[in-house]
Amino acid sequence: MLRVIQQHVMFVKLSKCSFGVLENEYLGHIVFGQGVAMESSKVQAILQWPTPTNVKQLRGFLGLTCYYRRFIQAYARIAAPLTELLKKDVYLWTDATETTFLQLKEVMISAPILGTPNFHQPFILETDASGVGIGALLHQNGHPIAYFSKKLAPRTQKQSAYFREMLAIAEAISKFRHYLLGHRFIIRTDQKSLRSLMDKKLQTPEQQQWLHRFLGYDFTIEYKPRMDNLAADALSRVMYLS
């Protein structure tokens, strides 16, 4: 890094630099040799957050936890009872929302350490779509780098399985664009017909609508049976509980 800075005649502020350290804090994260973890002070703040008594306090709590949602598998499902309170006119805290509040705190303190990307190795992007949501897992060598899940709009839920699986790939690529663009990666899906997606002529409306979103990326698509695609499959299907 220092050679690159010198080569391009760039300058850094010494007071903002750290040298010879085993870990470093950056934007609420701790970066070290084994990967990336949440900053301990932020986790402590989540643990000590008092029970919200109004929408403003709840929005603050959800804003803090949502910042780390990439660490949490199925964050949207877990937080769903709390996010529903933001939509209602009357704020009503119940035993169920209290249970969710405590559960969300629990998963935040037990979040895994995410791996740091190695751009000299291919990424693996596993995607899946159900009738209610889409999910994806980006990893290398079996170690998660980031999770992604999203609930589908009612209109999209009625689309064909082929369309929803293609949408899952498109949304996941867009979400992880900063990792994938300019680097080779493998997409694994349980939709067998998508294996030859980039080799087909534009014959269906679904292909015409989505294929342009895949241009510029270097990837291959592999078929992975649903029973072997448990990680992404779970991320898409837990959205049913939301």
PLY file of the C-alpha trace (Angstrom):
ply
format ascii 1.0
element vertex 242
property float x
property float y
property float z
element edge 241
property int vertex1
property int vertex2
end_header
0.00 0.00 0.00
2.78 2.42 0.87
4.49 1.69 -2.46
1.28 2.51 -4.33
0.92 5.77 -2.40
4.50 6.71 -3.23
4.16 5.69 -6.87
1.15 7.95 -7.42
2.56 10.81 -5.32
-0.27 10.64 -2.82
-0.23 11.76 0.81
-1.89 10.48 3.97
-2.45 12.17 7.31
-0.21 10.57 9.91
-2.67 11.13 12.77
-5.22 8.98 10.93
-2.84 6.10 10.27
-1.91 3.05 12.34
1.19 0.93 11.80
2.22 -2.44 13.22
-1.19 -3.26 14.72
-2.99 -6.61 14.71
-6.42 -5.08 14.23
-7.88 -1.78 13.16
-11.20 -0.04 13.66
-12.93 1.22 10.54
-16.46 2.61 10.22
-17.85 0.62 13.11
-16.01 -2.56 12.18
-12.92 -4.30 13.45
-10.65 -5.53 10.68
-8.03 -8.12 11.57
-6.27 -11.17 10.15
-9.18 -13.58 10.58
-11.77 -11.31 8.99
-14.19 -8.52 9.89
-16.24 -8.24 13.09
-18.61 -5.72 14.59
-17.07 -3.04 16.80
-17.41 -4.09 20.43
-18.61 -0.66 21.61
-21.47 -0.77 19.09
-22.42 -4.27 20.22
-22.37 -3.07 23.82
-24.61 -0.15 22.90
-27.10 -2.59 21.35
-27.05 -4.77 24.47
-27.63 -1.79 26.77
-30.38 -0.26 24.64
-33.45 0.19 26.85
-36.87 -1.01 25.81
-38.17 1.56 23.30
-41.18 3.52 24.49
-41.94 5.25 21.20
-41.36 4.97 17.46
-38.38 7.34 17.50
-36.47 5.19 20.01
-37.36 2.01 18.13
-36.22 3.52 14.84
-32.88 4.35 16.43
-32.44 0.79 17.67
-33.35 -0.71 14.31
-31.09 1.74 12.53
-28.11 0.60 14.58
-28.80 -3.12 14.19
-29.64 -2.77 10.49
-26.19 -1.30 9.89
-24.80 -4.75 10.74
-27.42 -6.82 8.94
-24.80 -8.27 6.58
-23.52 -10.22 9.60
-26.94 -11.66 10.44
-28.61 -14.49 8.60
-32.32 -13.73 8.12
-32.13 -10.32 9.81
-35.36 -9.21 8.12
-37.31 -12.15 9.51
-36.05 -11.65 13.03
-36.71 -7.91 13.06
-40.09 -8.14 11.27
-42.31 -7.75 14.39
-40.38 -4.59 15.29
-40.40 -3.08 11.82
-44.15 -3.62 11.69
-44.52 -1.20 14.62
-43.06 1.54 12.45
-46.02 1.25 10.07
-48.79 1.41 12.62
-50.48 4.55 13.87
-50.60 3.31 17.45
-47.35 2.22 19.09
-48.11 -0.92 21.08
-45.31 -2.83 22.77
-46.35 -6.40 23.59
-44.76 -9.52 25.04
-44.13 -10.70 21.47
-42.24 -7.55 20.49
-40.26 -7.71 23.74
-39.25 -11.26 22.87
-38.18 -10.12 19.41
-36.28 -7.19 20.90
-34.29 -9.53 23.16
-33.79 -12.08 20.38
-32.35 -9.45 18.08
-29.91 -8.42 20.80
-28.90 -12.06 21.21
-28.15 -12.66 17.52
-26.16 -9.44 17.33
-23.74 -10.56 20.03
-23.38 -14.02 18.45
-22.84 -12.78 14.89
-20.10 -14.61 12.97
-16.81 -13.13 11.88
-17.06 -12.43 8.17
-14.17 -13.35 5.96
-12.18 -10.70 4.13
-12.33 -11.10 0.35
-9.36 -12.50 -1.54
-9.52 -10.96 -4.99
-7.04 -13.51 -6.33
-9.58 -16.28 -5.81
-13.05 -16.65 -7.35
-16.10 -15.71 -5.33
-19.00 -18.10 -4.85
-22.47 -16.54 -4.98
-25.29 -18.87 -3.93
-28.79 -17.61 -4.66
-32.31 -18.87 -4.22
-35.87 -17.62 -4.57
-39.08 -18.82 -3.00
-42.62 -17.62 -3.47
-42.12 -14.85 -0.94
-38.45 -13.82 -0.90
-34.96 -14.07 -2.32
-31.71 -14.87 -0.56
-28.01 -14.97 -1.30
-24.75 -15.89 0.35
-21.38 -14.63 -0.86
-18.45 -16.73 0.29
-14.97 -18.02 -0.46
-13.58 -21.36 0.64
-16.80 -22.01 2.55
-16.37 -18.92 4.75
-19.17 -16.30 4.55
-18.29 -12.82 3.39
-21.81 -11.37 3.52
-25.48 -12.36 3.73
-28.35 -10.86 1.77
-32.12 -11.43 1.92
-35.09 -9.48 0.69
-38.84 -9.89 0.74
-40.59 -9.81 -2.63
-43.45 -7.46 -3.43
-46.85 -9.19 -3.79
-46.81 -8.65 -7.56
-43.37 -10.22 -7.92
-44.39 -13.20 -5.79
-46.85 -14.15 -8.54
-44.17 -14.26 -11.23
-42.79 -17.53 -12.55
-40.10 -19.45 -10.66
-37.70 -18.76 -13.54
-38.28 -15.01 -13.21
-37.84 -15.03 -9.43
-34.64 -17.07 -9.63
-33.28 -14.67 -12.25
-34.28 -11.75 -10.04
-32.43 -13.30 -7.10
-29.26 -13.44 -9.17
-29.68 -9.89 -10.47
-30.36 -8.44 -7.00
-27.46 -10.35 -5.43
-25.02 -9.21 -8.12
-26.19 -5.63 -7.65
-25.84 -5.92 -3.87
-22.30 -7.32 -4.07
-21.21 -5.34 -7.10
-18.20 -3.86 -5.32
-16.84 -7.38 -4.79
-17.77 -8.93 -8.11
-17.18 -6.34 -10.80
-13.87 -7.01 -12.51
-13.40 -10.38 -10.83
-14.42 -13.86 -11.85
-17.11 -15.55 -9.75
-19.38 -18.58 -9.74
-23.15 -18.40 -9.35
-24.87 -21.43 -7.86
-28.62 -21.77 -8.27
-31.16 -24.56 -8.01
-32.87 -23.40 -11.23
-31.31 -25.79 -13.76
-32.53 -23.82 -16.79
-30.41 -20.82 -15.76
-27.13 -22.65 -16.35
-27.10 -21.58 -20.00
-28.56 -18.14 -19.37
-25.79 -16.22 -21.14
-25.70 -18.64 -24.08
-29.35 -18.32 -25.05
-30.91 -15.92 -27.48
-33.24 -13.33 -26.00
-36.48 -15.24 -26.46
-38.50 -14.64 -23.30
-39.71 -11.36 -21.75
-37.83 -12.29 -18.55
-34.54 -12.57 -20.41
-35.12 -9.33 -22.28
-35.88 -7.53 -19.01
-32.99 -8.81 -16.90
-30.13 -9.98 -19.11
-28.62 -6.51 -19.52
-28.02 -6.40 -15.76
-25.55 -9.27 -16.07
-23.43 -7.73 -18.82
-19.92 -6.70 -17.85
-19.50 -9.44 -15.23
-17.27 -12.47 -15.58
-19.13 -15.47 -14.17
-20.30 -19.00 -14.76
-23.56 -20.49 -13.52
-23.62 -23.86 -11.81
-26.67 -25.90 -10.95
-26.89 -26.83 -7.30
-29.85 -29.00 -6.22
-32.10 -27.46 -3.59
-31.10 -30.00 -0.97
-27.47 -28.86 -1.35
-28.32 -25.16 -1.46
-29.47 -24.90 2.14
-27.79 -21.60 3.05
-29.36 -19.44 0.34
-32.55 -21.50 0.38
-33.08 -20.73 4.06
-32.47 -17.03 3.50
-35.20 -16.83 0.86
-37.77 -18.95 2.67
-37.54 -17.47 6.15
-39.01 -14.31 4.64
-42.35 -16.15 4.69
-42.44 -15.55 8.42
-42.13 -11.81 7.90
0 1
1 2
2 3
3 4
4 5
5 6
6 7
7 8
8 9
9 10
10 11
11 12
12 13
13 14
14 15
15 16
16 17
17 18
18 19
19 20
20 21
21 22
22 23
23 24
24 25
25 26
26 27
27 28
28 29
29 30
30 31
31 32
32 33
33 34
34 35
35 36
36 37
37 38
38 39
39 40
40 41
41 42
42 43
43 44
44 45
45 46
46 47
47 48
48 49
49 50
50 51
51 52
52 53
53 54
54 55
55 56
56 57
57 58
58 59
59 60
60 61
61 62
62 63
63 64
64 65
65 66
66 67
67 68
68 69
69 70
70 71
71 72
72 73
73 74
74 75
75 76
76 77
77 78
78 79
79 80
80 81
81 82
82 83
83 84
84 85
85 86
86 87
87 88
88 89
89 90
90 91
91 92
92 93
93 94
94 95
95 96
96 97
97 98
98 99
99 100
100 101
101 102
102 103
103 104
104 105
105 106
106 107
107 108
108 109
109 110
110 111
111 112
112 113
113 114
114 115
115 116
116 117
117 118
118 119
119 120
120 121
121 122
122 123
123 124
124 125
125 126
126 127
127 128
128 129
129 130
130 131
131 132
132 133
133 134
134 135
135 136
136 137
137 138
138 139
139 140
140 141
141 142
142 143
143 144
144 145
145 146
146 147
147 148
148 149
149 150
150 151
151 152
152 153
153 154
154 155
155 156
156 157
157 158
158 159
159 160
160 161
161 162
162 163
163 164
164 165
165 166
166 167
167 168
168 169
169 170
170 171
171 172
172 173
173 174
174 175
175 176
176 177
177 178
178 179
179 180
180 181
181 182
182 183
183 184
184 185
185 186
186 187
187 188
188 189
189 190
190 191
191 192
192 193
193 194
194 195
195 196
196 197
197 198
198 199
199 200
200 201
201 202
202 203
203 204
204 205
205 206
206 207
207 208
208 209
209 210
210 211
211 212
212 213
213 214
214 215
215 216
216 217
217 218
218 219
219 220
220 221
221 222
222 223
223 224
224 225
225 226
226 227
227 228
228 229
229 230
230 231
231 232
232 233
233 234
234 235
235 236
236 237
237 238
238 239
239 240
240 241
